[in-house]
Amino acid sequence: MKKLLLALALFVSQVSFAQPKNPVTFKFEAVKKTADTYEVKIKATIEKSWHIYSQNTPKGGPVPTKITFKANPLAKLSGTVIEKGKQEKVMDKTFGVNVLFYSNEVTFIQSYKVKAGVKTTISGTIDYMVCDDEMCLPPKKIPFTVQLN
């Protein structure tokens, strides 16, 4: 019985170490600003020592964050996605360009115009890459849906 428990414990520990790292978590919300205006906020919380790249990272650098919104006939995009957070700019020797990134947290904000009283959802995807000082994880694509009330 002890051998079985030991084997099970070793198996569980191996499986837990094999899990891919996920150093970024996202929170999606819609904030009503006026009767016909909403802000869709995508907050990325980033684990210590990791960072996520700006949408404005230049070509030749790491994969920039890209937020894509699906068309919705009841809601119209207003402006472009704004980034709020402490942006860092570093000359990256690996890529040979100045990279723009965020550590700890960043919020991406997109404004929408809707007809007053309309209830609908906004959906899309966020593509991003996360790195630390030693490695980068493969780019990820996360789908999201946010309710406008």
Secondary structure, DSSP 8 states (H G I E B T S, - for coil): -HHHHHHHHHHHHHHHHHS----EEEEEEEEEEETTEEEEEEEEEE-TT-EEE-TT--TTSS---EEEE--BTTEEEEEEEEEEEEEEEEEETTTTEEEEEEEEEEEEEEEEEE-TT--EEEEEEEEE-EE-SS-B---EEEEEEEEE-
